[in-house]
Amino acid sequence: MSHPIHIVTRFSGIGGCETHAVTLAAMLRHTHAVRVWADQPTEGARKFGATPISPYNRQLPEGGTLILLGTHFEPGRWLDYAKPRRLIVLCVLSHPDQLFAALAALDRPTLPKVELAFISSRLRDTMGLPGRIALEPMDLERFAPRHVISSRFFTIGRHSRDAPEKHHPQDPSLYRMLGWKGIRTRLLGGSCLSHEFAGMPEIEALPAGSLAPEAFLNELDVFFYRTGPAWAEPSGRVVMEALACGLPVVAHESGGYTDWIEQGKNGFVFSTQEQAHDLVCRLARDPGLVKALGAAARVSAESLASGQKMDEYLTWLTAA
């Protein structure tokens, strides 16, 4: 029988780490016994079906391969009793202090040597440590092109956590300018910006979680993404979801998702506000280009999430 795989993260809401954990577990269950654990008993853990770690009740991951997803939670005392054969840390957050603190805490005689993987080459370069590149696991059946034409207006949009730092300070002015040209914007996880758009029906700011992300994406023509300068986006799982739904992506150059975007083939990377404006307007004028980029976007998502690279990555994760 294959050795068990344990995936541990903090289920603090509905975000990239939580979705990554359960999607990766679903993929690995085809060949291995997999269990998802939460380092704390939270509502998010209950929602996602993760088992809270409770060492005093002997409820903890034991043996096999232990995958710690993220460095945003402290390694607890339970680790001294886990006795894993392998210990993998998936670095998915841009916080060097957290990573180095976690590595120091994991350097103990009861644990094997940490194996590091980074969610993007940009993040690995930022951290300055050796490690392989991890891939974003994706449910390609859930996130698939099923475009719904709900408006005669060309529509861009994005989804994310409903937090100001996930949006760039220049985004509201860009959306307003596009609205004046008849281009609609929809923001799932944008209610924190709703005060910016009074009297502009062309811009819709919805609370995070109010729509299923796959349904939301399939009502868009283009996915737009840029975060605030204080938030270094290590990967941007939402970008992969958009690509899987066959959407061209127009995204700022600052994120780790640039590993996936081929300039002019499945989307565009921009650096300035003017470039963002001109690229969106160009796509609004050229439905043929939107269609071609969208088709290539789906192909690129399939190659990353179900191709040889993903097979090699899952083989590495499950090696005894």
N, C-alpha and C positions, 0 to 999 in steps of 0.2 A: 504493500500500500504506500502511496506517496506521502511524503511528510506534510504536516499541516502548514498553512500560511495564515499568519495573523497580521491584520492591518489595523493600526492604531492611529487615531487622530482626535482632535477636539471638535465635537459637533455643536458649534455655537450658533448656528443659523442655517441658512440655505445659501451656501457659497461654493467656491471652487474646490476647496479641500474636501468638504462633505461629499459633493457629487463625484469627485475624483475617486474617493475611497470606495463608494458603493459600486461605481461603474467598473473599477479595476477588479473588485471582488467578483462581480458577475462574470467577467471575462476569464478569470483564473479558475472559477468553479467548474469549467468544462473538463479540467484535468486534475484538480486538487481540492482537498478539503480546505475551505477558506472561512474565516470568521472575522467579522469587523467589530472592533472594540472602540469605545469612547473613554477618554481618560477621566471624564466626569459624567455624572448622571444628569443630563440636560434634556430639555424638551426636544432639541434637535436629534439627540441620540434615540429617543423614543420614536420620533417621526421616521428616521431612516432605518430603524431596526438594529441599531448598534448595541452591543452589550456593554454596560458600564463596568469598568474595572473596579473590583472591590476585594483587595488583597486579604482583608481580615475574614472574608467569607470564602476564600480560596477561589474567587471568581476572577481569573486573570489568564492571559495567554501563556501557554507553557509549551516549550520545545519548538521544533520546526524552524521556520523562517519568520522573523519578526520584522515587519515593515513599519517604521515610524513615518507617518505622512505629515510633514511640516515640522517646524521647530518652534511653534508658538505655544507649546505646553511643556511644563517641566517634567523630566523623567522622574517618575515616582519610585518609592521604595519597592513597589511590586516587581521592578526589573531585577532585583536580586534573587527573586524566586522563579523568574520566567525560564531561565536556562535555555535560551534559543541556540540553535546550531548556526544560524546566520543572523546578522543584524544589519538591516538596510535602512538608511535615512534618505528619504526623498525630500530634497530641498526644493520647496515650492514657493518660498516667500523671500522677499528682498530685504532681509534683516541680518546683516553680518554678525552683530552682537548676539542675536539669538542662536545663530548657527554655532558660533564658537563656544558659547555657554553650553549648548546641548552636547557638543562633541566632548567637552571637558567632563560633563556629568556622566557620559556614557563610557568614559575610560575607566573601567573598573574590572577587577579580576573575575567577576561572575559573568562577564559578557564577552562575546567574541569581538574581534576587530570590526569597527564600523565600515560598511561599504556605502559610499556616497553616490547619489545620482541627482542631477540637477534638471529642472523642468525646461530649461532652455540654455542654449550656448551663451546667451547674454548674461544669464544669472551665474553660470559657471565662471565666466570671465570676471564678473563683478566680485565674486567671492574669492577668486584667486586660489582655488583648491582643485586638486585633480578629482575626477569622477566621470562617470558616463552620463550621457544625455538621456533622461527619462522621456517618455512619450505620454501625451494626453490620451487616456482611454476614452473612447467615444461609442455611444450606442447609435450606430448608423441606421438602425431601423426607426428609432425614435426621432432622431434628427435627420430628416431626409427632405428633398424638395417636394413640397406639396403646396405650391404657391396659391394663395387665395387672393383674387382680385377684389379688394373691398373698397377701392376708391379709384376715381379717375385721375387722382393726383399721384405724381411720382413721390414715393415715400422712402425716406431713410429712417434709420432708428438704431437703437442699441438697448441692451439690458445689462444690469449689474446690481450690486448691492445698492440700497437706497441711502447713499452717504455722499456728502459734498465732495470729499477728496477723490471719489471715483469719477468726477466730472472736471473738466478743465475750466478755469475761469473764463476763457474766451468762447466756450461752447454756446452759452445763451445768445450772444450776439451773432454767432454764425447761424444758429437756427432761425433767429429773427430775420436775418438778411435773406436766407433761403426761402423763408415763408413769404416774404414780399415778392419773390419770383414765382410763387405758386408751388413750391416744393414743400411737402408735408414732412414733419418730424414726429416720431413716436418714441417715447422714452419709458421703458419698463424698468422701474427702479429710479425714477426721476422726480418723484413727488417732492424731494428736497429742493427742487428748482422751480416748482410750480409757480411761485410768486413772481418769477421772472417773465412769465408769459401771459399776464392778464390781458384779455382782449384780443388774443391771437389764437383763433380756433385751429390754425394750421399746425400748432404745436400741442401735442398731447403728452402730459407727464403723468404716468401711472405708478402706483405703489408697487414695490417689488413683491412678487408672489401673487399678484392679482390675476395674472394669466400664466398658462403653461408656456415656458420659453419657446418650445418648438412651434406652438400655435402662433405666438407673437412673431417669431422670425419669418414664418411663411406668409405674413401679411406685408412684408417689406420688399422693396426693390434693391436696396443697398444697405449693408451694415456699416455704420460709422463708429469708430472707437478712438477715444483719447481720454486719458485720465489727468488729474491734477498733477502739477510738478512735484508735490510732496509724496505722491504715490507712485513708486517704481513698480510697474506691472511686470512680474517675473515671467508670466506666460500669457495669460488672458484666455482662459478656457472658453469664454463666451465667443471669442473669435473663431475657435475651432468649430463650435456649434453652428456658427453662421456659415462657415465654409461647407460644412456637412449638409446644410439646408440649401446649398446651391446659390449662395448670395455673394456677389462681389463685395470685398471688404475695402474700405477706405480708412486707414488707421495711421496714427502718429508713429513716428520712427522710434519712440522711446521704449516700446514694450518688447518682451521676449517673443511675442507672436510674430515678429519679423522673420523668425526661422521658417515660418509657413507661407508667408506672402511672397509670391513671385511678381515683381513689378510689371504691371501691364499684362499679366497672364491670368491671375485669379483675383487681382485687386491692385490697390495702389498704396504706397507708403508716402506720407507727406511730412514736411517739417514745419511749415508756416501756416498761419491762418488763411493767407491768400491762396496757397496751394490747395488747402482743403476745400475752400469755396469753389475754386475753378474745377477741381476734379469732380465734385458732386454735380456741378452744373453741366460739365461735359457728359457725364453719364445720363443725366436727365434728358439730354438732347439726342442720345444715341442708344435706342433700345437694342439694336443689334449687338453693340459692344457689351451692354449689360447681360444679354443672353449668353454671349461667348465666355465672358468672365465667370458667369455663374456656373456654366457647365464645367469649366476648368476648376472652379472652386470645389465642386463635389468630387471630382477626380482626385484632387490633391488631398482632400480629407480622407477618402477611401485608401489612398496609398499610405497615409500616415497612421491611420487607425486600424487598418486590417491587412496591410501588406507585409512584405518581408521584414521591414524595419520593426513593426510591432511584434511579429513572430519572434524575432531575435531578442527583443526586449523582454517579452514574457518568458522566454526560455531562460534568460539570465536571472530573472526574478525567482524562478521556481527551481533553479539548479540546487541539487542537494549539497 
